[in-house]
Amino acid sequence: MNIKFRLTLLNFLQFFVWGSWLISIGGYLGGVLHFKGSDIGAVFGTLGIASLISPAIMGIIADRWINAEKVLGLCHIIGGGLLIVASTVTTPDMFYWIMLLNSIFYMPTIALTNTVSYNVLSQKGFDVVKVFPPIRSWGTVGFIIAMWIVDLTGWKSNNIQLLFGATSAICLGLYSFTMPACPPSKTGKSTSIISSLGLDALVLFKQKKMAIFFVFSMLLGAALQITNAFGGSFLGSFASTYPDSFVVKHEILTLSISQISETLFILAIPFFLRKFGIKQVMMMSIFAWVFRFGLFGIGNPGTGLPLLLLSMIVYGMAFDFFNISGSLFVEKEAPNNIRASAQGLFMFMTNGLGAYIGGKGSGYIVDYYTKTNEATKEIISRDWQSIWFVFAAYALVIGIIFPLVFKYKHKPEELETVTH
């Protein structure tokens, strides 16, 4: 079998597993198990907790002792087993701990899949920079297709989505063992956990510009999982007023427009970077989050449908522009000897610490605007408009302060080599 096809399938399944439950689980937990907003937010916060350390630990294991493809396979098989257990759990505390363990084993697999792909392509003599991006794009396709399957089958409303994800994860784990061997590096270099986490780049906090950037990375990272956690529940809440709406019947499929938008905006990033520069692209991302949340607040499946769809479209800009431009900023500004660690620190602040804070904080905001039946724990009402406006106001405050305190000049000539 063609090795590029095999790696394409690997990347496809990597995100297929995640897409089978990530966007739909919030609706199941809130609508069927009657978890509070803070409980749902905590589940999504596990992604941040796991991102703080487990990718570094699994990376060191793959670097020093066990083939990367084997570590990848074991992580997926264990993660699949944990999803099976999660499908049987109906209490918030136990579900949280099971999903935390699942996140600890799933989150490292994103980097491990990249590692295996890079290693195999290099072994076969391919130009990694040229060949890998099209292969990786199929990961997003896998995520979207999994969302569609879960939506169209009705699994979004029950625990079958978790069993579906578990089956996919176990199959991927077994498939990973069939990949060409990616043995530990024999360079003799020792990489500590501190270095792998990017924490030896903490020296960058001594520079005002870098310190400001990392703080805002954390603040913006708090917005990354909010709509994943509550978007499905929000669209489903229109069932009483728009019962026949396609958006209500297929809220997960509707939300997949956001992922489609993400793939398209990635293609536009080189143009925006050359035209406007890193700082302005970061600003576009922050204000795109304002629109993402604000349009949710004023949109509906009726006359407000265009506003909901526009919110889905701007998600691509909100999610991609800061991640890519922020990574590029770190690449340009960090000293060569700690550049990799600085990238690790950027991920630590956004997908780790920021995502954890966002998961916990957003859950409390949702609970504040929710009325429940104390006896049955069922939701009586939820003021979604106020919820989304609070999130929009949060992003707006960041957008106003950021350009005032973050000083960075656009130098188009420095971007030419990285955007072509």
Residue pairs with C-beta under 8 A, 6 or more apart in sequence:
3 120
3 121
3 124
3 180
4 126
4 131
4 135
6 179
7 116
7 117
7 120
7 121
7 135
8 135
8 138
9 175
10 113
10 116
10 117
10 172
10 175
10 176
10 179
11 113
11 117
11 135
11 136
11 138
11 139
11 142
12 138
12 139
12 141
12 142
13 142
13 168
13 171
13 172
13 175
14 109
14 110
14 113
14 139
14 142
14 172
15 139
15 140
15 142
15 143
15 146
16 142
16 143
16 145
16 146
16 168
16 172
17 76
17 79
17 80
17 106
17 146
17 165
17 168
17 169
17 172
18 106
18 143
18 146
18 165
19 142
19 143
19 144
19 145
19 146
19 147
19 150
19 259
20 146
20 147
20 149
20 150
20 161
20 164
20 165
20 168
21 83
21 150
21 161
21 162
21 164
21 165
22 228
23 147
23 228
23 231
23 232
23 252
23 255
23 256
24 147
24 150
24 151
24 155
24 156
24 161
24 232
24 252
25 43
25 161
25 162
26 40
26 44
26 228
26 229
26 230
26 231
26 232
26 233
27 156
27 157
27 232
27 233
27 236
27 251
27 252
28 156
28 157
28 158
28 159
28 161
29 35
29 39
29 40
29 43
29 95
30 37
30 40
30 233
30 379
31 157
31 233
31 236
32 157
32 158
33 90
33 92
33 95
34 372
34 376
34 377
34 378
34 379
35 43
35 92
35 95
36 92
36 363
36 367
36 370
36 372
37 230
37 362
37 363
37 364
37 365
37 366
37 367
37 370
38 360
38 363
38 364
38 366
38 367
39 92
39 95
39 96
39 363
40 229
40 230
40 233
40 363
40 366
41 229
41 359
41 360
41 361
41 362
41 363
41 364
41 366
42 92
42 96
42 359
42 360
42 363
43 95
43 96
43 99
43 229
43 359
44 225
44 228
44 229
44 355
44 358
44 359
45 355
45 356
45 357
45 358
45 359
45 360
45 363
46 96
46 99
46 100
46 102
46 103
46 359
47 103
47 107
47 225
47 351
47 355
47 356
47 359
48 225
48 351
48 352
48 353
48 354
48 355
48 356
48 357
48 358
48 359
49 100
49 103
49 352
49 356
50 100
50 103
50 104
50 106
50 107
51 103
51 107
51 347
51 348
51 351
51 352
51 355
52 197
52 348
52 352
52 353
52 356
53 193
53 197
54 103
54 104
54 105
54 107
54 108
55 107
55 108
55 110
55 111
56 193
56 196
56 197
56 344
57 108
57 193
57 196
58 71
58 75
58 108
58 109
58 111
58 112
59 108
59 111
59 112
59 115
59 196
60 191
60 193
60 196
61 71
62 68
62 71
62 72
62 112
62 115
62 182
62 184
63 184
63 185
63 191
64 184
64 185
65 184
66 184
67 181
67 182
67 183
67 184
68 112
68 115
68 116
68 119
68 182
69 116
69 176
69 177
69 179
69 180
69 181
69 182
70 176
70 177
71 108
71 112
72 109
72 112
72 113
72 116
72 173
72 176
72 179
73 172
73 173
73 174
73 175
73 176
73 177
74 173
75 105
75 106
75 108
75 109
75 112
75 173
76 105
76 106
76 109
76 169
76 170
76 172
76 173
76 176
77 169
77 170
77 173
77 174
78 105
79 102
79 105
79 106
79 109
79 169
79 173
80 165
80 166
80 167
80 168
80 169
80 170
80 173
81 166
81 170
82 98
82 99
82 101
82 102
82 105
83 102
83 162
83 163
83 165
83 166
83 169
84 162
84 163
84 166
85 98
86 95
86 98
86 99
86 102
86 162
87 159
87 160
87 162
87 163
87 166
88 159
89 95
89 98
106 169
113 139
114 136
115 182
116 176
116 179
116 182
117 132
117 135
117 136
118 128
118 132
119 180
119 182
120 179
120 180
120 182
121 128
121 131
121 132
122 128
123 180
137 263
140 259
140 262
140 263
141 263
143 259
144 256
144 259
144 260
146 164
146 165
146 168
147 252
147 253
147 255
147 256
147 259
148 252
148 253
148 256
149 155
149 164
150 156
150 161
150 164
150 252
151 250
151 251
151 252
151 253
151 256
152 250
152 253
153 160
155 161
155 164
156 232
156 251
156 252
192 200
194 200
195 341
196 344
197 344
197 345
197 348
198 340
198 341
198 342
198 343
198 344
198 345
198 346
198 347
198 348
199 341
199 344
199 345
199 348
200 338
200 341
201 334
201 338
201 341
201 342
201 344
201 345
202 345
203 338
204 210
204 211
204 214
204 334
204 338
204 342
204 345
205 211
205 214
209 333
209 406
209 407
209 408
210 333
210 334
212 405
212 406
213 326
213 329
213 330
213 406
214 345
214 346
214 349
215 349
216 398
216 402
216 406
217 322
217 326
217 346
217 349
217 350
217 354
218 349
218 350
218 353
218 354
218 357
219 354
219 398
220 285
220 286
220 289
220 322
220 350
220 354
220 395
220 398
221 349
221 350
221 351
221 352
221 353
221 354
221 355
221 357
221 358
222 354
222 355
222 357
222 358
222 361
222 362
222 394
223 289
223 293
223 318
223 358
223 391
223 394
223 395
224 319
224 350
224 351
224 354
224 355
224 358
225 355
225 358
225 359
225 362
226 293
226 358
226 362
226 391
227 255
227 258
227 292
227 293
227 296
227 315
229 359
229 362
229 363
230 362
230 366
230 387
231 251
231 255
231 296
232 251
232 252
232 255
234 296
234 384
234 388
235 247
235 248
235 251
235 254
235 255
235 301
235 308
236 248
236 251
237 382
237 384
238 245
238 247
238 248
238 300
238 301
239 248
241 300
241 302
242 248
242 300
242 301
242 302
245 301
245 302
246 254
246 301
247 254
247 301
247 305
247 308
248 301
254 308
254 312
255 312
257 309
257 312
257 313
258 312
258 315
258 316
258 319
260 316
261 312
261 313
261 314
261 315
261 316
261 317
262 315
262 316
262 319
262 320
263 316
264 316
265 316
265 317
265 319
265 320
265 321
266 316
266 320
266 324
269 281
269 320
269 321
269 324
269 325
269 419
270 419
270 420
272 281
272 284
272 321
273 281
273 325
273 328
273 415
273 418
273 419
274 412
274 415
274 416
274 419
276 284
276 410
277 409
277 410
277 411
277 412
277 415
278 325
278 328
278 329
278 332
278 408
278 410
278 415
279 403
279 406
279 408
279 409
279 410
280 410
281 321
281 322
281 324
281 325
282 321
282 322
282 325
282 326
282 329
282 402
282 406
283 399
283 402
283 403
284 317
284 321
285 317
285 318
285 319
285 320
285 321
285 322
285 325
286 322
286 395
286 398
286 399
286 402
287 395
287 396
287 399
288 314
288 315
288 317
288 318
288 321
289 318
289 392
289 395
289 399
290 392
290 395
290 396
290 399
291 310
291 311
291 314
291 318
291 392
292 311
292 314
292 315
292 318
292 392
292 395
293 311
293 388
293 389
293 391
293 392
293 395
294 388
294 389
294 392
295 307
295 308
295 310
295 311
295 314
296 308
296 311
296 384
296 388
297 384
297 385
297 386
297 387
297 388
297 389
297 392
298 304
298 307
298 385
299 305
299 306
299 307
299 308
299 310
299 311
300 307
300 308
301 308
323 350
326 346
326 350
327 343
327 346
328 415
328 418
329 408
330 339
330 342
330 343
330 345
330 346
331 339
331 343
331 418
332 414
334 341
334 342
334 343
362 391
365 387
365 390
365 391
366 382
366 387
369 382
369 383
369 384
369 386
369 387
370 379
370 381
370 382
370 383
371 379
371 380
371 381
371 382
372 378
372 379
372 380
373 379
373 380
